Amino acid sequence: MEQYQLDGIFQALADPTRRAVVGRLGRGPASVGELAAPFDMALPSFMKHIRMLEESGLIRTNKTGRVRTCEIDRLRLAAVDSWLAEQRAIWEGRTDRLEQFVTQDKERKK
Amino acid sequence: MEQYQLDGIFQALADPTRRAVVGRLGRGPASVGELAAPFDMALPSFMKHIRMLEESGLIRTNKTGRVRTCEIDRLRLAAVDSWLAEQRAIWEGRTDRLEQFVTQDKERKK
């Protein structure tokens, strides 16, 4: 995953409406109308959120007749997972070294 | 974790410099000078990134004399983990239901 893609994904997730849309799409595809229903928001404003999610690659949309259907791309969300896993690996590496140091220190003092 | 805090955390992570700082701090605390060294960036620009990370709560900073030391707050990063875990739970619930449906359908056809 390129860095600039990760920028767009994190940016897209930095908003409660967009996170709610991602949550809803986790349960299956939905039309823009269904997605917009729970929000007290004008449709053009809501469409901006949909477009931002689409640009980040987190969702794909497809228009059939007058209905635009959205679905999630789990691989993009998995990119956030991978980034977090990297951070955990760094952190755990550090904890391991600290533990090693403390254990060695105890051994020395015996 | 409040929604607005999650907004700030995702916003803070939507930049490669800030993600690199978070990665570096995963290995242990560091001064602003050490953190800035790998980047070809004027210090005031770099400080904007540090302040944004601090405002999101992802890092804490502490000034002693002329040196500002930064350290990571793992709990804030864990908030992203929790949000992703929620999404996975929604998704897996859906997969379970799909699997159930397919299994029941097969049973019916026997």
Backbone of each chain as ProteinMPNN parsed JSONL, in Angstrom:
{"seq_chain_A": "MEQYQLDGIFQALADPTRRAVVGRLGRGPASVGELAAPFDMALPSFMKHIRMLEESGLIRTNKTGRVRTCEIDRLRLAAVDSWLAEQRAIWEGRTDRLEQFVTQDKERKK", "coords_chain_A": {"N_chain_A": [[0.858, -1.205, 0.0], [0.681, 2.119, -0.989], [2.066, 5.112, 0.464], [0.592, 7.486, -0.023], [-1.905, 6.514, -0.503], [-2.616, 5.507, 1.976], [-2.725, 7.921, 3.333], [-5.103, 9.038, 2.208], [-6.962, 7.145, 3.039], [-6.889, 7.287, 5.879], [-7.631, 9.951, 6.113], [-10.22, 9.835, 5.055], [-11.43, 8.378, 7.042], [-11.54, 10.112, 9.124], [-13.917, 11.268, 10.065], [-17.14, 11.297, 11.534], [-19.563, 10.706, 10.131], [-18.652, 9.482, 7.777], [-17.314, 7.287, 8.91], [-19.503, 5.969, 9.982], [-20.868, 5.254, 7.661], [-19.043, 3.441, 6.557], [-19.223, 1.483, 8.551], [-21.926, 0.698, 8.248], [-21.835, -0.344, 5.635], [-20.302, -2.543, 6.056], [-22.093, -4.451, 6.748], [-23.161, -5.153, 4.383], [-23.837, -4.351, 0.856], [-25.335, -1.151, -0.056], [-27.78, 1.293, -1.133], [-27.199, 4.779, -2.024], [-29.316, 6.312, -1.096], [-30.411, 4.717, 1.02], [-28.177, 4.726, 2.68], [-27.965, 7.414, 3.323], [-30.256, 7.924, 4.763], [-30.245, 7.728, 7.759], [-29.102, 10.132, 8.481], [-29.285, 13.584, 9.247], [-29.017, 15.449, 6.922], [-28.311, 17.394, 4.018], [-28.669, 16.055, 0.704], [-26.594, 16.741, -1.235], [-24.436, 17.383, 0.487], [-24.101, 14.958, 1.783], [-23.368, 13.391, -0.385], [-20.817, 14.37, -0.862], [-19.363, 13.2, 1.165], [-19.621, 10.519, 0.391], [-18.259, 10.585, -2.031], [-15.676, 11.182, -1.141], [-15.066, 8.911, 0.323], [-15.105, 7.098, -1.765], [-13.003, 8.037, -3.375], [-10.86, 7.478, -1.707], [-10.772, 4.812, -1.974], [-11.942, 3.149, -0.153], [-14.613, 2.547, -0.471], [-16.617, 1.247, -3.188], [-18.625, 2.428, -5.88], [-21.607, 2.026, -7.846], [-23.652, 2.742, -10.518], [-26.947, 2.012, -11.369], [-29.445, 2.58, -13.5], [-31.332, 4.91, -11.823], [-30.301, 4.51, -9.393], [-27.622, 4.556, -7.138], [-25.404, 2.237, -6.011], [-23.497, 1.268, -3.171], [-20.524, -0.354, -2.06], [-18.277, -1.909, 0.268], [-14.654, -1.924, 0.216], [-12.869, -4.242, 1.511], [-10.111, -4.691, 1.509], [-8.862, -2.239, 1.546], [-9.427, -1.283, 4.071], [-8.055, -3.172, 5.424], [-5.506, -2.271, 5.038], [-5.123, -0.337, 6.962], [-5.17, -1.917, 9.204], [-2.776, -3.358, 8.704], [-0.883, -1.338, 8.958], [-1.188, -0.667, 11.654], [-0.425, -3.105, 12.759], [2.274, -3.128, 12.123], [3.107, -1.028, 13.795], [2.597, -2.155, 16.274], [4.425, -4.252, 16.178], [6.856, -2.861, 16.238], [6.618, -1.692, 18.754], [6.383, -3.981, 20.391], [8.809, -5.185, 19.917], [10.398, -3.383, 21.216], [9.461, -3.691, 23.849], [10.218, -6.325, 24.279], [13.014, -6.017, 24.233], [13.355, -4.405, 26.485], [12.457, -6.125, 28.449], [14.308, -8.168, 28.233], [16.564, -6.759, 29.024], [15.901, -6.151, 31.691], [15.715, -8.751, 32.72], [18.327, -9.713, 32.266], [19.675, -7.963, 33.901], [18.713, -8.668, 36.387], [19.803, -11.23, 36.519], [22.519, -10.671, 36.606], [22.685, -9.496, 39.108], [22.345, -11.579, 40.799]], "CA_chain_A": [[0.0, 0.0, 0.0], [1.481, 3.344, -1.069], [1.839, 6.075, 1.56], [-0.446, 8.462, -0.344], [-3.197, 5.821, -0.36], [-2.87, 5.471, 3.412], [-3.166, 9.298, 3.655], [-6.508, 9.188, 1.817], [-7.789, 6.247, 3.854], [-7.007, 7.889, 7.224], [-8.411, 11.186, 5.927], [-11.626, 9.442, 4.869], [-11.969, 7.845, 8.305], [-11.493, 11.177, 10.146], [-15.219, 11.935, 10.122], [-18.101, 10.335, 12.085], [-20.522, 10.265, 9.102], [-17.981, 8.526, 6.888], [-17.084, 6.036, 9.646], [-20.802, 5.288, 10.099], [-21.144, 4.652, 6.348], [-18.184, 2.247, 6.477], [-19.834, 0.505, 9.462], [-23.156, 0.193, 7.62], [-21.492, -1.151, 4.458], [-19.752, -3.807, 6.566], [-23.208, -5.413, 6.816], [-23.58, -5.475, 3.013], [-24.015, -3.193, -0.023], [-26.541, -0.338, 0.163], [-27.892, 2.431, -2.047], [-26.895, 6.074, -1.402], [-30.534, 6.704, -0.369], [-30.451, 3.973, 2.292], [-27.056, 5.167, 3.516], [-28.19, 8.798, 3.76], [-31.477, 8.006, 5.595], [-30.118, 8.012, 9.194], [-28.423, 11.407, 8.728], [-30.029, 14.816, 9.029], [-28.022, 16.125, 6.083], [-28.757, 17.554, 2.628], [-28.055, 15.026, -0.139], [-25.288, 17.133, -1.802], [-23.408, 17.258, 1.534], [-23.875, 13.532, 1.996], [-22.645, 12.897, -1.566], [-19.39, 14.727, -0.714], [-18.766, 12.136, 1.993], [-19.555, 9.3, -0.434], [-17.168, 10.757, -3.008], [-14.394, 11.111, -0.449], [-14.854, 7.48, 0.616], [-14.816, 6.437, -3.04], [-11.65, 8.445, -3.786], [-9.872, 6.789, -0.857], [-10.809, 3.402, -2.316], [-12.604, 2.369, 0.906], [-15.856, 2.016, -1.035], [-16.834, 1.311, -4.633], [-20.036, 2.692, -6.151], [-22.025, 1.538, -9.154], [-24.981, 3.288, -10.778], [-27.84, 1.26, -12.264], [-30.618, 3.446, -13.631], [-31.219, 6.097, -10.966], [-29.825, 4.102, -8.059], [-26.186, 4.314, -6.972], [-25.181, 1.267, -4.928], [-22.145, 1.341, -2.61], [-20.053, -1.509, -1.298], [-16.993, -1.644, 0.904], [-13.495, -2.696, -0.221], [-12.222, -4.64, 2.77], [-8.657, -4.661, 1.392], [-8.386, -0.912, 1.932], [-9.498, -1.219, 5.531], [-6.973, -4.046, 5.893], [-4.264, -1.488, 5.007], [-5.021, 0.312, 8.278], [-4.787, -3.043, 10.058], [-1.353, -3.661, 8.493], [-0.089, -0.25, 9.524], [-1.239, -0.839, 13.105], [0.358, -4.3, 13.097], [3.672, -2.664, 12.088], [3.36, -0.238, 15.006], [2.641, -3.118, 17.392], [5.684, -5.001, 16.065], [7.899, -1.952, 16.733], [6.394, -1.546, 20.186], [6.672, -5.248, 21.065], [10.264, -5.319, 19.836], [10.942, -2.539, 22.288], [9.111, -4.303, 25.127], [11.09, -7.493, 24.394], [14.366, -5.572, 24.598], [13.282, -3.931, 27.867], [12.306, -7.316, 29.286], [15.621, -8.803, 28.167], [17.456, -5.934, 29.827], [15.529, -6.326, 33.099], [16.061, -10.134, 33.085], [19.79, -9.789, 32.34], [20.073, -7.16, 35.051], [18.407, -9.507, 37.57], [20.774, -12.324, 36.504], [23.794, -10.09, 37.043], [22.631, -9.164, 40.53], [22.229, -12.806, 41.604]], "C_chain_A": [[0.891, 1.251, 0.0], [1.103, 4.298, 0.07], [0.667, 7.001, 1.248], [-1.838, 7.829, -0.27], [-3.609, 5.769, 1.108], [-3.315, 6.855, 3.896], [-4.666, 9.435, 3.407], [-7.44, 8.336, 2.672], [-7.995, 6.841, 5.257], [-7.852, 9.162, 7.16], [-9.907, 10.857, 5.832], [-12.246, 8.974, 6.185], [-12.049, 8.9, 9.408], [-12.808, 11.941, 10.244], [-16.286, 10.92, 10.562], [-19.131, 9.832, 11.061], [-19.88, 9.2, 8.216], [-17.681, 7.21, 7.612], [-18.395, 5.249, 9.785], [-21.167, 4.594, 8.781], [-20.321, 3.374, 6.181], [-18.774, 1.132, 7.339], [-21.07, -0.128, 8.834], [-22.828, -0.736, 6.445], [-20.816, -2.472, 4.842], [-20.833, -4.879, 6.642], [-23.718, -5.798, 5.426], [-23.796, -4.222, 2.198], [-25.318, -2.442, 0.28], [-26.561, 0.787, -0.853], [-27.549, 3.709, -1.283], [-28.104, 6.545, -0.576], [-30.641, 6.034, 0.992], [-29.366, 4.485, 3.242], [-27.327, 6.544, 4.112], [-29.308, 8.899, 4.797], [-31.234, 8.35, 7.073], [-29.552, 9.399, 9.497], [-29.307, 12.594, 8.388], [-29.118, 15.742, 8.214], [-28.574, 16.256, 4.666], [-28.01, 16.553, 1.748], [-26.722, 15.47, -0.755], [-24.148, 17.032, -0.783], [-23.076, 15.784, 1.76], [-23.057, 12.937, 0.844], [-21.154, 13.23, -1.497], [-18.664, 13.665, 0.108], [-18.597, 10.846, 1.183], [-18.386, 9.406, -1.421], [-15.799, 10.639, -2.354], [-14.053, 9.658, -0.099], [-14.461, 6.735, -0.656], [-13.393, 6.773, -3.507], [-10.565, 7.739, -2.972], [-9.782, 5.31, -1.221], [-11.514, 2.539, -1.269], [-13.939, 1.802, 0.434], [-15.82, 2.098, -2.563], [-18.305, 1.637, -4.83], [-20.343, 2.324, -7.59], [-23.447, 2.024, -9.408], [-25.748, 2.413, -11.764], [-29.136, 2.053, -12.329], [-30.42, 4.68, -12.759], [-30.641, 5.78, -9.594], [-28.315, 3.852, -8.054], [-25.984, 3.409, -5.758], [-23.715, 1.341, -4.48], [-21.795, 0.023, -1.949], [-18.641, -1.223, -0.807], [-15.895, -2.447, 0.216], [-12.684, -3.024, 1.019], [-10.7, -4.559, 2.71], [-8.094, -3.315, 1.828], [-8.403, -0.74, 3.443], [-8.384, -2.078, 6.129], [-5.635, -3.31, 5.887], [-4.04, -0.786, 6.337], [-4.582, -0.725, 9.304], [-3.282, -3.325, 9.951], [-0.48, -2.59, 9.129], [-0.031, -0.379, 11.046], [-0.405, -2.028, 13.556], [1.85, -3.958, 13.104], [4.023, -1.921, 13.376], [3.487, -1.15, 16.221], [3.965, -3.872, 17.388], [6.842, -4.158, 16.596], [7.827, -1.904, 18.262], [6.778, -2.824, 20.935], [8.163, -5.561, 21.024], [10.921, -4.558, 20.97], [10.68, -3.172, 23.645], [9.989, -5.522, 25.362], [12.484, -7.094, 24.844], [14.409, -5.114, 26.053], [13.265, -5.113, 28.821], [13.637, -8.048, 29.397], [16.604, -8.084, 29.096], [17.203, -6.164, 31.311], [15.948, -7.715, 33.563], [17.577, -10.261, 33.247], [20.306, -9.078, 33.585], [19.853, -7.96, 36.345], [19.441, -10.623, 37.694], [22.122, -11.845, 37.068], [23.844, -9.897, 38.557], [22.574, -10.395, 41.44], [23.572, -13.171, 42.219]], "O_chain_A": [[1.742, 1.419, 0.873], [-0.025, 4.287, 0.565], [-0.157, 7.281, 2.118], [-2.827, 8.515, -0.009], [-4.777, 5.956, 1.449], [-4.179, 6.959, 4.766], [-5.41, 9.887, 4.278], [-8.558, 8.743, 2.99], [-9.117, 6.893, 5.761], [-8.678, 9.419, 8.036], [-10.742, 11.516, 6.451], [-13.443, 9.152, 6.413], [-12.559, 8.629, 10.495], [-12.801, 13.148, 10.486], [-16.339, 9.811, 10.031], [-19.532, 8.669, 11.11], [-20.476, 8.159, 7.939], [-17.777, 6.138, 7.013], [-18.398, 4.02, 9.714], [-21.706, 3.487, 8.783], [-20.833, 2.352, 5.724], [-18.825, -0.024, 6.917], [-21.243, -1.346, 8.882], [-23.458, -1.78, 6.276], [-20.767, -3.405, 4.041], [-20.534, -6.072, 6.605], [-24.591, -6.656, 5.294], [-23.926, -3.135, 2.761], [-26.273, -3.017, 0.801], [-25.522, 1.193, -1.373], [-27.596, 3.735, -0.053], [-27.939, 7.107, 0.507], [-30.925, 6.688, 1.995], [-29.597, 4.656, 4.439], [-26.968, 6.815, 5.258], [-29.327, 9.823, 5.61], [-31.951, 9.194, 7.61], [-29.525, 9.806, 10.659], [-29.991, 12.602, 7.365], [-28.531, 16.686, 8.743], [-29.229, 15.342, 4.166], [-26.851, 16.235, 2.015], [-25.79, 14.666, -0.806], [-23.032, 16.646, -1.131], [-21.91, 15.415, 1.908], [-22.178, 12.102, 1.055], [-20.322, 12.478, -2.005], [-17.533, 13.281, -0.19], [-17.572, 10.171, 1.274], [-17.63, 8.454, -1.62], [-14.873, 10.071, -2.931], [-12.903, 9.233, -0.211], [-13.6, 5.855, -0.633], [-12.667, 5.896, -3.977], [-9.487, 7.44, -3.487], [-8.835, 4.629, -0.83], [-11.67, 1.333, -1.465], [-14.357, 0.728, 0.867], [-15.095, 2.905, -3.144], [-19.15, 1.189, -4.056], [-19.458, 2.312, -8.445], [-24.349, 1.754, -8.614], [-25.262, 2.113, -12.855], [-29.842, 2.182, -11.329], [-29.449, 5.416, -12.935], [-30.508, 6.66, -8.743], [-27.795, 3.06, -8.84], [-26.341, 3.762, -4.634], [-22.811, 1.463, -5.306], [-22.647, -0.637, -1.354], [-17.913, -0.413, -1.381], [-16.158, -3.529, -0.31], [-11.914, -2.2, 1.514], [-10.054, -4.378, 3.742], [-7.007, -3.238, 2.399], [-7.505, -0.127, 4.021], [-7.84, -1.765, 7.189], [-4.727, -3.671, 6.636], [-2.904, -0.652, 6.791], [-3.737, -0.457, 10.159], [-2.601, -3.507, 10.96], [0.534, -2.892, 9.758], [1.029, -0.222, 11.653], [0.245, -1.979, 14.6], [2.599, -4.423, 13.963], [5.077, -2.141, 13.972], [4.35, -0.958, 17.078], [4.559, -4.109, 18.44], [7.705, -4.662, 17.314], [8.832, -2.054, 18.957], [7.418, -2.765, 21.985], [8.715, -6.127, 21.968], [11.87, -5.03, 21.596], [11.564, -3.196, 24.501], [10.457, -5.753, 26.477], [13.074, -7.733, 25.716], [15.37, -5.392, 26.77], [13.944, -5.121, 29.848], [14.047, -8.484, 30.472], [17.361, -8.707, 29.841], [18.135, -6.346, 32.095], [16.477, -7.864, 34.665], [18.061, -10.835, 34.222], [21.249, -9.533, 34.233], [20.675, -7.936, 37.261], [19.905, -10.94, 38.789], [22.758, -12.516, 37.881], [24.875, -10.098, 39.2], [22.727, -10.299, 42.657], [23.674, -14.172, 42.929]]}, "seq_chain_B": "MEQYQLDGIFQALADPTRRAVVGRLGRGPASVGELAAPFDMALPSFMKHIRMLEESGLIRTNKTGRVRTCEIDRLRLAAVDSWLAEQRAIWEGRTDRLEQFVTQDKERKK", "coords_chain_B": {"N_chain_B": [[-14.056, 5.873, 23.918], [-14.508, 9.054, 22.614], [-16.294, 10.174, 19.674], [-15.292, 12.542, 18.477], [-12.699, 12.516, 19.316], [-11.667, 10.348, 17.984], [-11.908, 11.337, 15.401], [-9.84, 13.29, 15.44], [-7.623, 11.669, 15.863], [-7.538, 9.967, 13.572], [-7.258, 11.975, 11.673], [-4.772, 13.0, 12.414], [-3.19, 10.861, 11.702], [-3.262, 10.877, 8.992], [-1.063, 11.592, 7.396], [2.181, 11.249, 6.029], [4.576, 12.084, 7.349], [3.743, 12.478, 9.997], [2.891, 9.877, 10.583], [5.345, 8.59, 10.439], [6.65, 9.741, 12.603], [5.11, 8.744, 14.715], [5.755, 6.037, 14.39], [8.542, 6.103, 14.941], [8.459, 6.945, 17.64], [7.348, 4.752, 18.78], [9.481, 3.183, 19.334], [10.514, 4.317, 21.555], [10.822, 7.27, 23.745], [11.7, 10.514, 22.338], [13.589, 13.481, 21.491], [12.371, 16.585, 20.022], [14.24, 17.524, 18.204], [15.719, 15.175, 17.506], [13.62, 13.746, 16.343], [12.996, 15.341, 14.162], [15.243, 15.218, 12.573], [15.461, 13.175, 10.397], [13.936, 14.352, 8.399], [13.573, 16.507, 5.614], [12.845, 19.35, 6.264], [11.653, 22.53, 7.336], [12.03, 23.658, 10.724], [9.752, 25.049, 11.924], [7.602, 24.073, 10.328], [7.796, 21.365, 10.869], [7.198, 21.41, 13.578], [4.498, 22.009, 13.501], [3.397, 19.579, 12.754], [4.067, 18.087, 15.006], [2.569, 19.418, 16.949], [-0.013, 18.873, 16.038], [-0.125, 16.125, 16.357], [0.1, 16.077, 19.115], [-2.247, 17.424, 19.893], [-4.152, 15.583, 19.089], [-3.779, 13.719, 20.968], [-2.237, 11.526, 20.533], [0.472, 11.731, 21.001], [2.512, 12.8, 23.797], [4.102, 15.733, 25.005], [6.978, 17.172, 26.605], [8.704, 19.753, 28.097], [12.023, 20.302, 29.007], [14.257, 22.506, 30.166], [15.819, 23.549, 27.286], [15.009, 21.537, 25.725], [12.499, 19.707, 24.104], [10.794, 16.835, 24.824], [9.269, 13.985, 23.353], [6.696, 11.567, 23.699], [4.899, 8.525, 23.013], [1.348, 7.924, 23.286], [0.049, 5.034, 23.845], [-2.57, 4.211, 24.302], [-4.233, 5.838, 22.804], [-3.675, 5.057, 20.225], [-4.623, 2.547, 20.429], [-7.31, 3.019, 20.328], [-7.903, 3.222, 17.64], [-7.433, 0.618, 16.908], [-9.576, -0.583, 18.332], [-11.78, 0.469, 16.998], [-11.397, -0.675, 14.473], [-11.672, -3.353, 15.19], [-14.36, -3.441, 15.85], [-15.448, -3.036, 13.299], [-14.592, -5.362, 12.062], [-16.024, -7.216, 13.563], [-18.652, -6.629, 12.787], [-18.472, -7.27, 10.086], [-17.725, -9.99, 10.252], [-19.938, -11.043, 11.517], [-21.732, -10.745, 9.477], [-20.568, -12.464, 7.559], [-20.829, -14.873, 8.939], [-23.637, -15.108, 8.937], [-24.091, -15.344, 6.212], [-22.778, -17.735, 5.694], [-24.274, -19.474, 7.251], [-26.664, -19.281, 5.868], [-25.95, -20.393, 3.377], [-25.257, -22.985, 4.193], [-27.699, -23.886, 5.298], [-29.203, -23.789, 2.992], [-27.987, -25.729, 1.434], [-28.588, -27.953, 2.989], [-31.337, -28.034, 2.713], [-31.538, -28.735, 0.073], [-30.719, -31.326, 0.015]], "CA_chain_B": [[-13.407, 6.953, 23.139], [-15.51, 9.9, 21.962], [-16.166, 10.268, 18.225], [-14.448, 13.669, 18.052], [-11.298, 12.144, 19.564], [-11.319, 9.454, 16.876], [-11.69, 12.256, 14.263], [-8.504, 13.898, 15.573], [-6.602, 10.619, 15.751], [-7.443, 9.6, 12.151], [-6.72, 13.163, 10.988], [-3.334, 13.063, 12.717], [-2.488, 9.754, 11.024], [-3.429, 11.035, 7.537], [0.114, 12.282, 6.857], [3.327, 10.327, 6.159], [5.535, 12.567, 8.359], [3.2, 12.194, 11.336], [2.938, 8.426, 10.814], [6.746, 8.223, 10.693], [6.957, 10.164, 13.983], [4.458, 7.751, 15.586], [6.577, 4.829, 14.274], [9.796, 6.333, 15.682], [8.185, 7.021, 19.083], [7.051, 3.387, 19.224], [10.751, 2.606, 19.819], [10.884, 5.0, 22.794], [10.733, 8.733, 23.678], [12.753, 11.205, 21.588], [13.453, 14.941, 21.466], [11.888, 17.112, 18.748], [15.414, 17.577, 17.335], [15.964, 13.818, 16.99], [12.5, 13.36, 15.481], [13.017, 16.158, 12.941], [16.48, 14.966, 11.815], [15.36, 12.473, 9.104], [13.068, 15.041, 7.446], [14.081, 17.71, 4.964], [11.707, 20.218, 6.551], [11.974, 23.607, 8.274], [11.549, 23.306, 12.066], [8.355, 25.464, 12.197], [6.686, 23.14, 9.66], [7.829, 20.111, 11.619], [6.497, 21.648, 14.854], [3.05, 21.935, 13.25], [3.053, 18.155, 12.805], [4.164, 17.663, 16.419], [1.409, 19.972, 17.666], [-1.225, 18.16, 15.62], [-0.073, 14.817, 17.036], [-0.149, 16.323, 20.542], [-3.671, 17.764, 20.054], [-4.945, 14.355, 18.92], [-3.526, 12.873, 22.132], [-1.39, 10.383, 20.169], [1.762, 11.89, 21.685], [2.628, 13.798, 24.86], [5.428, 16.346, 24.968], [7.392, 17.7, 27.897], [9.892, 20.573, 27.868], [12.965, 20.445, 30.118], [15.249, 23.448, 29.648], [15.551, 23.89, 25.891], [14.699, 20.315, 24.968], [11.137, 19.154, 24.209], [10.798, 15.389, 24.609], [7.962, 13.46, 22.952], [6.466, 10.128, 23.856], [3.63, 8.095, 22.436], [0.309, 7.416, 24.184], [-0.431, 3.825, 23.167], [-4.019, 4.07, 24.458], [-4.905, 6.521, 21.7], [-3.527, 4.212, 19.041], [-5.502, 1.402, 20.686], [-8.674, 3.429, 19.943], [-8.027, 2.861, 16.222], [-7.569, -0.837, 16.976], [-10.937, -0.922, 18.778], [-12.711, 0.797, 15.917], [-11.234, -1.711, 13.444], [-12.219, -4.605, 15.729], [-15.823, -3.303, 15.686], [-15.761, -3.248, 11.883], [-14.39, -6.795, 11.796], [-17.136, -7.925, 14.201], [-19.811, -6.43, 11.898], [-18.18, -8.03, 8.88], [-17.747, -11.423, 10.543], [-21.358, -11.343, 11.759], [-22.324, -10.876, 8.15], [-20.025, -13.677, 6.945], [-21.483, -15.989, 9.63], [-25.012, -15.226, 8.454], [-24.009, -15.832, 4.833], [-22.371, -19.133, 5.778], [-25.463, -20.154, 7.761], [-27.626, -19.32, 4.777], [-25.456, -21.343, 2.376], [-25.351, -24.324, 4.796], [-29.122, -24.243, 5.366], [-29.645, -23.966, 1.628], [-27.47, -27.041, 1.026], [-29.371, -28.952, 3.73], [-32.664, -28.086, 2.103], [-31.455, -29.364, -1.252], [-30.354, -32.743, 0.168]], "C_chain_B": [[-14.49, 7.756, 22.412], [-15.225, 9.971, 20.458], [-15.197, 11.373, 17.799], [-12.969, 13.38, 18.317], [-10.792, 11.251, 18.434], [-11.094, 10.282, 15.594], [-10.25, 12.774, 14.287], [-7.394, 12.886, 15.374], [-6.422, 10.22, 14.284], [-6.841, 10.756, 11.345], [-5.196, 13.242, 11.179], [-2.555, 11.997, 11.951], [-2.525, 9.869, 9.502], [-2.266, 11.784, 6.892], [1.354, 11.416, 7.085], [4.359, 10.769, 7.201], [5.034, 12.212, 9.76], [3.182, 10.695, 11.621], [4.365, 7.967, 11.116], [7.148, 8.593, 12.128], [6.355, 9.156, 14.972], [5.287, 6.453, 15.583], [7.863, 4.96, 15.072], [9.551, 6.307, 17.192], [7.762, 5.668, 19.659], [8.295, 2.705, 19.773], [11.225, 3.263, 21.111], [10.842, 6.51, 22.622], [11.908, 9.341, 22.904], [12.509, 12.708, 21.655], [12.934, 15.366, 20.092], [13.052, 17.157, 17.741], [15.721, 16.232, 16.694], [14.881, 13.416, 15.984], [12.557, 14.075, 14.14], [14.16, 15.771, 12.011], [16.275, 14.257, 10.47], [14.594, 13.243, 8.028], [13.717, 16.313, 6.905], [12.969, 18.763, 5.072], [12.144, 21.298, 7.543], [11.35, 23.274, 9.634], [10.122, 23.799, 12.339], [7.312, 24.544, 11.545], [6.624, 21.828, 10.432], [7.055, 20.243, 12.928], [4.982, 21.606, 14.683], [2.577, 20.48, 13.316], [3.042, 17.654, 14.258], [2.942, 18.159, 17.198], [0.122, 19.229, 17.305], [-1.276, 16.777, 16.278], [-0.409, 14.975, 18.512], [-1.634, 16.612, 20.783], [-4.564, 16.527, 19.92], [-4.801, 13.442, 20.137], [-2.632, 11.682, 21.816], [-0.002, 10.478, 20.807], [1.618, 12.914, 22.825], [4.004, 14.431, 24.727], [5.695, 17.027, 26.298], [8.689, 18.479, 27.702], [10.747, 20.651, 29.139], [14.103, 21.304, 29.594], [14.893, 23.795, 28.219], [15.114, 22.685, 25.064], [13.251, 19.863, 25.211], [11.179, 17.67, 23.846], [9.373, 14.912, 24.306], [7.878, 11.984, 23.297], [5.067, 9.794, 23.392], [2.636, 7.728, 23.537], [-0.368, 6.242, 23.481], [-1.943, 3.664, 23.247], [-4.771, 4.715, 23.308], [-4.82, 5.703, 20.425], [-4.441, 2.989, 19.189], [-6.952, 1.73, 20.309], [-8.936, 3.082, 18.475], [-8.217, 1.347, 16.11], [-9.001, -1.242, 17.324], [-11.943, -0.67, 17.665], [-12.64, -0.272, 14.822], [-11.833, -3.042, 13.898], [-13.743, -4.595, 15.6], [-16.216, -3.603, 14.237], [-15.651, -4.724, 11.521], [-15.563, -7.6, 12.345], [-18.39, -7.819, 13.326], [-19.657, -7.338, 10.683], [-18.301, -9.528, 9.128], [-19.16, -11.89, 10.858], [-22.052, -11.599, 10.435], [-21.864, -12.169, 7.479], [-20.677, -14.9, 7.575], [-22.887, -16.202, 9.093], [-25.048, -15.786, 7.038], [-23.739, -17.335, 4.83], [-23.553, -19.997, 6.225], [-26.484, -20.363, 6.639], [-27.238, -20.383, 3.751], [-25.618, -22.765, 2.907], [-26.806, -24.784, 4.824], [-29.667, -24.561, 3.974], [-29.223, -25.337, 1.103], [-28.286, -28.146, 1.674], [-30.731, -29.161, 3.062], [-32.637, -28.885, 0.788], [-31.147, -30.857, -1.185], [-31.569, -33.643, 0.017]], "O_chain_B": [[-15.297, 7.187, 21.677], [-14.08, 9.847, 20.023], [-14.388, 11.187, 16.891], [-12.092, 13.92, 17.641], [-9.652, 11.374, 17.985], [-10.206, 9.972, 14.801], [-9.537, 12.707, 13.286], [-6.353, 13.195, 14.792], [-5.294, 10.14, 13.798], [-6.021, 10.542, 10.452], [-4.446, 13.51, 10.241], [-1.395, 12.205, 11.593], [-1.905, 9.072, 8.798], [-2.47, 12.535, 5.938], [1.566, 10.907, 8.185], [4.957, 9.924, 7.868], [5.788, 11.715, 10.598], [3.425, 10.273, 12.752], [4.579, 7.075, 11.937], [7.886, 7.858, 12.784], [7.005, 8.762, 15.941], [5.497, 5.844, 16.631], [8.241, 4.041, 15.798], [10.334, 5.72, 17.94], [7.808, 5.459, 20.872], [8.201, 1.772, 20.57], [12.215, 2.831, 21.703], [10.828, 7.0, 21.493], [12.982, 8.744, 22.828], [11.379, 13.158, 21.847], [13.037, 14.617, 19.121], [12.862, 16.86, 16.561], [15.955, 16.151, 15.488], [15.163, 12.837, 14.935], [12.215, 13.501, 13.106], [14.067, 15.968, 10.799], [16.857, 14.689, 9.475], [14.598, 12.839, 6.865], [14.325, 17.085, 7.646], [12.251, 19.031, 4.108], [12.905, 21.027, 8.472], [10.273, 22.681, 9.696], [9.336, 23.057, 12.928], [6.268, 24.268, 12.135], [5.553, 21.253, 10.625], [6.35, 19.322, 13.342], [4.26, 21.216, 15.601], [1.511, 20.183, 13.854], [2.152, 16.915, 14.678], [2.359, 17.427, 17.997], [-0.727, 18.989, 18.163], [-2.338, 16.32, 16.701], [-1.1, 14.142, 19.098], [-2.218, 16.117, 21.748], [-5.608, 16.439, 20.565], [-5.588, 12.515, 20.325], [-2.296, 10.907, 22.711], [0.624, 9.464, 21.115], [0.729, 13.766, 22.812], [4.969, 13.752, 24.378], [4.774, 17.406, 27.021], [9.669, 17.931, 27.198], [10.257, 21.017, 30.207], [14.832, 20.895, 28.691], [13.794, 24.281, 27.953], [14.879, 22.795, 23.86], [12.83, 19.663, 26.351], [11.543, 17.293, 22.733], [8.407, 15.369, 24.916], [8.861, 11.249, 23.199], [4.173, 10.64, 23.375], [3.039, 7.271, 24.607], [-1.241, 6.428, 22.634], [-2.545, 3.05, 22.366], [-5.813, 4.218, 22.879], [-5.766, 5.656, 19.639], [-4.962, 2.466, 18.203], [-7.733, 0.829, 20.006], [-10.047, 2.697, 18.11], [-9.039, 0.861, 15.334], [-9.571, -2.132, 16.694], [-12.837, -1.479, 17.419], [-13.665, -0.719, 14.307], [-12.426, -3.769, 13.101], [-14.348, -5.618, 15.28], [-17.181, -4.322, 13.977], [-16.477, -5.27, 10.789], [-16.045, -8.534, 11.704], [-19.106, -8.804, 13.144], [-20.573, -8.067, 10.304], [-18.895, -10.253, 8.33], [-19.54, -13.007, 10.506], [-22.843, -12.53, 10.289], [-22.675, -12.889, 6.896], [-21.04, -15.847, 6.878], [-23.29, -17.334, 8.823], [-25.913, -16.593, 6.698], [-24.36, -18.1, 4.093], [-23.809, -21.073, 5.684], [-27.072, -21.433, 6.481], [-28.074, -21.17, 3.309], [-26.059, -23.655, 2.179], [-27.122, -25.908, 4.433], [-30.477, -25.471, 3.798], [-29.988, -26.018, 0.42], [-28.639, -29.137, 1.034], [-31.2, -30.284, 2.877], [-33.579, -29.602, 0.451], [-31.287, -31.574, -2.176], [-31.449, -34.864, 0.116]]}, "name": "protein", "num_of_chains": 2, "seq": "MEQYQLDGIFQALADPTRRAVVGRLGRGPASVGELAAPFDMALPSFMKHIRMLEESGLIRTNKTGRVRTCEIDRLRLAAVDSWLAEQRAIWEGRTDRLEQFVTQDKERKKMEQYQLDGIFQALADPTRRAVVGRLGRGPASVGELAAPFDMALPSFMKHIRMLEESGLIRTNKTGRVRTCEIDRLRLAAVDSWLAEQRAIWEGRTDRLEQFVTQDKERKK"}
